[in-house]
């Protein structure tokens, strides 16, 4: 059975994502000076490349 889905989740990539322990680390987005792969910034919004792009296409 084929379905027409707008989004396809790639589970093999999703399994690679590491779980972060919030209590042990600071927010990675708060240190703006050390962010990499920035696509665009509009005011307080920063658009970054996803480290684990789990959606296909």
Contact map, one row per residue, 1 for C-alpha under 8 A:
111000000000000000000000000000000000000000000000000000000
111100000000000000000000000000000000000000000000000000000
111110000000000000000000000000000000000000000000000000000
011111000000000000000000000000000000000000000000000000000
001111110000000000000000000000000000000000000000000000000
000111110000000000000000000000000000000000000000000000000
000011111000000000000000000000000000000000000000000000110
000011111100000000000000000000000000000000000000000000110
000000111110000000000000000000000000000000000000000001110
000000011111110000000000000000000000000000000000000001110
000000001111111000000000000000000000000000000000000001000
000000000111111100000000000000000000000000000000000000000
000000000111111110000000000000000000000000000000000111000
000000000111111110000000000000000000000000000000000101000
000000000011111110000000000000000000000000000000000000000
000000000001111111000000000000000000000000000000000100000
000000000000111111100000000000000000000000000000000100000
000000000000000111110000000000000000000000000000000000000
000000000000000011111000000000000000000000000000000000000
000000000000000001111100100000000000000000000000000000000
000000000000000000111111100000000000000000000000000000000
000000000000000000011111111000000000000000000000000000000
000000000000000000001111110000000000000000000000000000000
000000000000000000001111110000000000000000000000000000000
000000000000000000011111111000000000000000000000000000000
000000000000000000000111111100000000000000000000000000000
000000000000000000000100111111100000000000000000000000000
000000000000000000000000011111100010000000000000000000000
000000000000000000000000001111110010000000000000000000000
000000000000000000000000001111110000000000000000000000000
000000000000000000000000001111111110000000000000000000000
000000000000000000000000000011111110000000000000000000000
000000000000000000000000000000111110000000000000000000000
000000000000000000000000000000111111000000000000000000000
000000000000000000000000000110111111110000000000000000000
000000000000000000000000000000000111110000000001000000000
000000000000000000000000000000000011111000000001100000000
000000000000000000000000000000000011111110000111100000000
000000000000000000000000000000000000111110000111100000000
000000000000000000000000000000000000011111000111000000000
000000000000000000000000000000000000011111111110000000000
000000000000000000000000000000000000000111111100000000000
000000000000000000000000000000000000000011111100000000000
000000000000000000000000000000000000000011111100000000000
000000000000000000000000000000000000000011111110000000000
000000000000000000000000000000000000011111111111000000000
000000000000000000000000000000000000011110001111100000000
000000000000000000000000000000000001111100000111110000000
000000000000000000000000000000000000111000000011111000000
000000000000000000000000000000000000000000000001111110000
000000000000000000000000000000000000000000000000111110000
000000000000110110000000000000000000000000000000011111000
000000000000100000000000000000000000000000000000011111110
000000001110110000000000000000000000000000000000000111110
000000111100000000000000000000000000000000000000000011111
000000111100000000000000000000000000000000000000000011111
000000000000000000000000000000000000000000000000000000111
